[in-house]
Amino acid sequence: MDPVPAPTDTTPGSPAGPAPAPAVVPADDPDPAEVAAVMAEIAAGDTAAVWRFLLLADRPVRRQVRRELRRLRIPYTRDDLDGLVLDAVDAIVRCARSWRPDGAPPWTWARDRVTGVVHRWAGTFADPLDEVVAARHASYDRAAPETSPAVDPADVVEDVLATLRRVAARDPRAAQLAAALDLVASPRDAAVWLTHADERATGNRSPAVTVAARFGLGEAAVRKVVQRVGQRLRALGGDDRFPDLLHLPVVAARRAA
């Protein structure tokens, strides 16, 4: 007769008990120890560590943002996604002192803040009344000739950035602005922000309307870009690389009409 096997003792701490299952970490997530070290530096006030954290957190935060956008069924561009990831990382960094390395990763721990960034960007789920009325009138006369010039955003972006580069070659403050924009914004967003600032400086009381037509965007999208880029530029005010940035009126201004 075969011997009856002894029952397995599952009492915690018993040598015969089953080993605890290891924590499952997605393959593309960064090393938890490295994340903890960078978060500690951020909590201690090291601004340079923020950019290292951005590189570490990009994939998991991008995954969270994309998942929430899909859940809301909102269309978005690559530029939109890049901007949202930056905003979400900034939201996590702002509460770095409250995070503890013995818990969930920062992006999981601050999931509500990441989701909040997406919802603020999405805004109200409604069509602007003017666009609805315009579409209705357009349907009455499909044979009406096209009177609006075609928009080529790529050419517009290059023209605006080329102008900034020419000024930056002879003005150190403009060079700082160009470098800061390269750091915090995509080429399109930088061009939108610059064009909006130029329109406002010339006295345009509705610069978002003009910029929207020039770049083929909606007015609300222009305002969001201007607000987002402005906030990121002002956040660089304490960076030694950009000592004159906050002294530029175009950066200090906050209103996006």
TARACOR-V235634 format. One record per residue. N is the residue number from 1. D_LAST is the distance of its C-alpha to the last C-alpha in Angstrom with 2 decimals. Layout:
n=N d_last=D_LAST
n=N d_last=D_LAST
This chain:
n=1 d_last=88.96
n=2 d_last=85.59
n=3 d_last=84.35
n=4 d_last=81.60
n=5 d_last=78.44
n=6 d_last=77.35
n=7 d_last=74.20
n=8 d_last=71.03
n=9 d_last=70.13
n=10 d_last=66.40
n=11 d_last=66.57
n=12 d_last=63.69
n=13 d_last=65.00
n=14 d_last=68.08
n=15 d_last=68.99
n=16 d_last=69.76
n=17 d_last=66.38
n=18 d_last=63.72
n=19 d_last=61.25
n=20 d_last=57.67
n=21 d_last=55.31
n=22 d_last=52.98
n=23 d_last=49.24
n=24 d_last=47.60
n=25 d_last=44.81
n=26 d_last=43.02
n=27 d_last=44.34
n=28 d_last=41.01
n=29 d_last=40.09
n=30 d_last=40.57
n=31 d_last=43.53
n=32 d_last=43.12
n=33 d_last=44.80
n=34 d_last=42.39
n=35 d_last=39.40
n=36 d_last=40.99
n=37 d_last=41.58
n=38 d_last=38.01
n=39 d_last=36.62
n=40 d_last=39.08
n=41 d_last=37.81
n=42 d_last=34.18
n=43 d_last=35.36
n=44 d_last=37.20
n=45 d_last=34.06
n=46 d_last=34.56
n=47 d_last=31.10
n=48 d_last=32.79
n=49 d_last=34.12
n=50 d_last=30.66
n=51 d_last=30.69
n=52 d_last=34.25
n=53 d_last=33.30
n=54 d_last=30.53
n=55 d_last=33.30
n=56 d_last=35.62
n=57 d_last=33.28
n=58 d_last=31.52
n=59 d_last=33.94
n=60 d_last=34.40
n=61 d_last=30.72
n=62 d_last=29.83
n=63 d_last=32.57
n=64 d_last=31.17
n=65 d_last=27.61
n=66 d_last=29.05
n=67 d_last=31.37
n=68 d_last=28.69
n=69 d_last=26.61
n=70 d_last=29.86
n=71 d_last=30.63
n=72 d_last=27.37
n=73 d_last=27.97
n=74 d_last=24.49
n=75 d_last=24.37
n=76 d_last=22.97
n=77 d_last=23.30
n=78 d_last=24.99
n=79 d_last=21.77
n=80 d_last=20.40
n=81 d_last=23.72
n=82 d_last=23.81
n=83 d_last=20.46
n=84 d_last=21.62
n=85 d_last=24.93
n=86 d_last=23.46
n=87 d_last=21.43
n=88 d_last=24.61
n=89 d_last=26.77
n=90 d_last=24.56
n=91 d_last=24.95
n=92 d_last=28.70
n=93 d_last=28.96
n=94 d_last=27.43
n=95 d_last=30.46
n=96 d_last=33.02
n=97 d_last=35.24
n=98 d_last=35.93
n=99 d_last=37.03
n=100 d_last=40.80
n=101 d_last=42.43
n=102 d_last=45.18
n=103 d_last=42.87
n=104 d_last=40.59
n=105 d_last=38.48
n=106 d_last=35.13
n=107 d_last=33.10
n=108 d_last=35.49
n=109 d_last=35.61
n=110 d_last=31.80
n=111 d_last=31.46
n=112 d_last=29.46
n=113 d_last=26.83
n=114 d_last=26.65
n=115 d_last=26.42
n=116 d_last=23.66
n=117 d_last=21.51
n=118 d_last=22.12
n=119 d_last=21.41
n=120 d_last=18.05
n=121 d_last=17.09
n=122 d_last=18.66
n=123 d_last=16.79
n=124 d_last=18.21
n=125 d_last=20.92
n=126 d_last=20.13
n=127 d_last=19.29
n=128 d_last=16.43
n=129 d_last=18.43
n=130 d_last=17.30
n=131 d_last=18.55
n=132 d_last=21.74
n=133 d_last=22.49
n=134 d_last=21.94
n=135 d_last=24.24
n=136 d_last=26.78
n=137 d_last=26.98
n=138 d_last=27.32
n=139 d_last=30.27
n=140 d_last=32.07
n=141 d_last=32.47
n=142 d_last=32.82
n=143 d_last=34.58
n=144 d_last=31.63
n=145 d_last=31.23
n=146 d_last=28.35
n=147 d_last=26.21
n=148 d_last=23.26
n=149 d_last=24.05
n=150 d_last=24.60
n=151 d_last=22.00
n=152 d_last=23.54
n=153 d_last=21.00
n=154 d_last=23.81
n=155 d_last=24.36
n=156 d_last=20.73
n=157 d_last=20.58
n=158 d_last=23.88
n=159 d_last=22.97
n=160 d_last=19.92
n=161 d_last=21.99
n=162 d_last=25.00
n=163 d_last=23.26
n=164 d_last=22.37
n=165 d_last=25.98
n=166 d_last=27.40
n=167 d_last=25.60
n=168 d_last=26.55
n=169 d_last=30.16
n=170 d_last=30.44
n=171 d_last=27.92
n=172 d_last=28.53
n=173 d_last=25.08
n=174 d_last=23.54
n=175 d_last=26.24
n=176 d_last=25.22
n=177 d_last=21.60
n=178 d_last=23.01
n=179 d_last=25.39
n=180 d_last=22.88
n=181 d_last=20.63
n=182 d_last=23.88
n=183 d_last=24.61
n=184 d_last=21.51
n=185 d_last=19.91
n=186 d_last=21.32
n=187 d_last=21.39
n=188 d_last=18.91
n=189 d_last=16.32
n=190 d_last=17.05
n=191 d_last=16.63
n=192 d_last=13.26
n=193 d_last=12.06
n=194 d_last=13.92
n=195 d_last=12.80
n=196 d_last=9.06
n=197 d_last=10.32
n=198 d_last=12.63
n=199 d_last=10.44
n=200 d_last=8.45
n=201 d_last=12.02
n=202 d_last=13.40
n=203 d_last=11.46
n=204 d_last=9.31
n=205 d_last=7.15
n=206 d_last=5.67
n=207 d_last=6.26
n=208 d_last=6.10
n=209 d_last=8.73
n=210 d_last=10.77
n=211 d_last=10.88
n=212 d_last=11.83
n=213 d_last=14.57
n=214 d_last=15.80
n=215 d_last=16.32
n=216 d_last=17.39
n=217 d_last=14.96
n=218 d_last=13.17
n=219 d_last=9.44
n=220 d_last=9.96
n=221 d_last=11.96
n=222 d_last=9.57
n=223 d_last=7.20
n=224 d_last=10.67
n=225 d_last=11.98
n=226 d_last=9.54
n=227 d_last=10.18
n=228 d_last=13.81
n=229 d_last=14.60
n=230 d_last=13.26
n=231 d_last=15.40
n=232 d_last=18.32
n=233 d_last=18.29
n=234 d_last=18.37
n=235 d_last=21.15
n=236 d_last=23.19
n=237 d_last=23.34
n=238 d_last=26.89
n=239 d_last=28.14
n=240 d_last=30.79
n=241 d_last=29.83
n=242 d_last=26.54
n=243 d_last=27.59
n=244 d_last=25.11
n=245 d_last=21.98
n=246 d_last=20.59
n=247 d_last=21.52
n=248 d_last=19.07
n=249 d_last=16.10
n=250 d_last=13.95
n=251 d_last=15.07
n=252 d_last=15.07
n=253 d_last=11.38
n=254 d_last=9.73
n=255 d_last=6.15
n=256 d_last=3.79
n=257 d_last=0.00
